[in-house]
Amino acid sequence: MDEEIYVTSISDRLRRGENDVWYVDGEEQISYPDDVRLSYARIEGSSYWFAHRNRCIISVVRRYAPQGPIVDIGGGNGAVALALQRAGLPVIVVEPSAAAAQIARARGLSVIRGTFSRLAIPEGTISAAGLFDVLEHIGNEVEFLRDILRALRANGVLYITVPALPGLWSYEDKYAGHFRRYTVHRVRRVLSLAGFSVAFATYLFSPLVLPIVLFRSIPSVFGLIPRRDRELAEIHSLPANLIGRWVNRLLSWEEARIDRGGSVPVGSSILLVARKA
């Protein structure tokens, strides 16, 4: 993919900035603190959570293959985009945070700094888009999805991950700037209202539901919030004991099931594929 030709075809508002990060003028308030992005940048490469999510995303992207580069909207530090690129799938990161955009660029990714709405992508321009743990940060989710729908070509594809199950709401959701958690039924309905047709949906991270209830959701009810820096490092590495082996086995089962086209009945995240009708 010729980066300059493709990137400039997306929007005529783009300029080339520092370290060859493309950007669009104007700023918008987003519900995602910069310190959260930077915290994750330190652990993404070693996290079993990011690794499992990436493998599942790559599996469904290959099955529902795009007809061109994926525009990773709100791509953050580029954790998903880097995995897609290494799997041979072309991708462009669109990220409003200057700090995250520079991290993504340093990882060798094509990056546009700015919000999706500021790009003003012409109708029917892009063939595929990704929203990887982004939709929960958007206030008007249906209108946001309609903007993406307009930018997609006919039969264009949208890949989405979101946090699952409202009952798992905790201090972590508040800190990260989430507006909501989803069920598969809820996110299907939102996509339908926006004009999408859901081709595939599954839960992810089935073994994490009970630990999140016990160690996040219930403590949050009583106002008990642990030191986040310590917790973040701990929850993104599995213990070398029976529990760690059990979680690994269940996650391997999830990956195999999704790779065969099946779905997982419950989990702390949701992965969907939708198409422009």
N, C-alpha and C positions, 0 to 999 in steps of 0.2 A: 504494500500500500504506500503510495506517495503521500506522506503526511500533509504537506502544504496544499496539494491539490484537493485532497478530501476535506481537510479542516476548513479551508476557505470556501468550499462549496456548501457548507452547512449554513453559514451566515455571512453577510457582507458587512457586519459590524465588527469583525475581529481584527485585532492588531497583535503584532508579535512583541513580546516583552522580555523581561529578564530571564535568562537561561532557556530561551526559546519556549517559554510558556505563553501560549496564546491567551488573549484576554478580551473582554468586552467591557466598555465603560459602564459605570453605574453600579450602585450597591443596593442590596435588599437585605432586610433583617431575616435571619434564619434561626430556627429553633434547634441549634446544636452548638454547644460551647466549644471553643477552640481547645481548651485544656483536655476535653474528652478525646478529640482527634489525636493530640500529641501523646496522651497516655496510651492509646491503642497502637500508635506508631512504634512504641517500644516493645510491644509483645506480639504483634501480628505474625511475625516470622516464626515464632516458636509455639504459637497457640494451637492446641488441638481443635479448638472451636472453629477458628478461621480455616484451618486445614480441611476439616470435615465439611463445612459449608461450601468451600471452594470446589471440592471434589463433586459434591452433589450438584452444584450449579453447572459445572463443566459437563456432567453427564446429561443433564436435560438440554443444555445449549446444543450439544452435539446431536441429540435426538430431534430437537426442533431448531434446525440449523438456520441461521440468518443468511440473507442474501447479500450481505455487505458488512462493514464494520459495526460493532455494537457501540452505541453512545451510552457510556456509563454515567448516568445523571446522579450528581451528588456522590461521586466516586471516592471522596475522602482522600486517604493516603495512597490509594491505588491497590489495596490488598486483593480485591477481586479481579481488577483489571490486569494485574501482573500475572495472576494464575491463569486467566484466560489467554493472555498473550503467550505465555510459556506453553500453553496447550495448542498453539497455532491458530488462535482465534483473534483477528484484528479488533482493536478496541480503542476508543477515544474517551478520555476521562473529562467530564465536565464537573468542576468543583468550585464553589464560591469562596472557600477559605484560601487566602494567599499562602499560608503556612503549609496546609495540606497539599495544595497544588505544587509547591516546590518539592515536597517529599515525593509525590507521585512522579514528577519529572525526573528527579534524581534516581528513581527506580527504572528509568528508561522508557517511560510511557509518554504517549502523546497527550497533552493536557491543555484544556481550555479553562481559564479561571473566570468564573462568573456563574450566575444562576441560569437555569434553563429558560426562564421567561425572558431574561435580558437578551438572550441570543436571537429571539424572534425568528426561529427557523421557519422557512417557507413551507407551506403545506405539501405533504407528500415527498419530503426530501430524504429522510433517513429510513433505512430498512429494519433497524433493530435498536432497542433501547434496554437499559438495565436500571432497575431501582433496587439496590441491595441495601436493605434496612434504611430506607429513605422515607417511604410513604408515611410512617408513623410520626415524622417530624413536620408534616404538612398540615396546616389548619384546614384549608378547603381542598380535601383530597380529590373529590370528583372533578372540580374545575382543573386542577393540576393534571389529572389523568387525561382530561379532554384536550389540553394543550399538547400533550405527548401524542395522543391519537391523531390530531391534525398534522403533526410533523411527520408521522409515519406514512410510508408508502402503502398501497393496497396490499393486504395480507402481511403487513409488517408485524414483527413479533416483539413482545415486551416480556422481559424476565424480571421477576419480583421476589424478594424475601422481606418478611416482616416479622416482628415479635408476635408470639401467639398467646392466646388465652388471657382474657381480662382478669381472671382470678390470680394470675401471676404478677399483677401490678405491684411495684415496690419502689423504694427510694431510688433504685438504679434507673427506673424509667423517668422519674422526675429529674434526676441529675442529668440524664442524657438529652432532655428536651423532648421526650415523647408526648404526643397528645393522646395516644391510645395503644392498646394491644388488640389483636384480631383473632377471630375464628376463621376457618376456611369459608364458612357460609357468609360471614360479614365481608371479607375481601372479594369474594365472588360477586356479591351484590354491588359493591362499590365499582368494580370493573365493568359490570353490566350497565350500570347507570351512566358510566362514562362512554359506553359504546364498544367495549371490548368483548370478545368471546373467549372464555377460559378453555384452554386446551389440556392443561394438566395442573394438578394441585396435590400437595402432600405436606404433612407436618414433618419437622426435623427435630432431632435432639430429644427423642423419647425418654432416655434415662435421666434427663435433667429436670423434668417436671417436679418430681417430689423434692429434690434438694432445693430448688428455687422456692417452693412453698415453705419449706422448713427454715431455710437460712436467709431468705430475703423477704418474702411476702408477709409471713407472720411477724418477724421482728419489726417490719415497717409499720404494722398496725400499732405496735407499742412504742414507736419512735426510736427504736434501737438501730443505729446506723454505724457499721464498722468503719475502720480506716480504709478508705477506698483504694489507696495505692497498694496496700498489702493484699486486700481482697482480690484486686484485679489480677495480680501476678499468680495468686493461688488458684483462682477458678479457671485460669487458662492453661493450667498444667495438670495432668492427671497423676495421682499418687501411684507409686510402684508397688501396689498391693492388690488384694483381691478385688476391691472396689474399682480401682483403676482398670484392671483386666476385664471386669464385668462391663464397665462403660464402653471400653474399646470394642468388646465383642458386639454389644448392641449397636454401636455406631457402624461397625462393619456390616452388620445385617441390614441397617438402613441403606447404606450405599449400594449393596448388592440388590436390594429390592427396588430401589429407584432406578438403578442401571437397567433392570429388566422391564421398566415401565410401570412398576407398581407404586403404591403409595403407603405412607406410614400413618396409622390412625390417630396418633396423638404426639405432641411434642411442644417444645418451648418456642419454636420458630415455624414459619410456613414458607414454602417455596412454590411459586406458581409460574406458569407460562400462559400468556394471553395473546390473542391476535386481533388485528384490526379487521373488522368484518368487511 
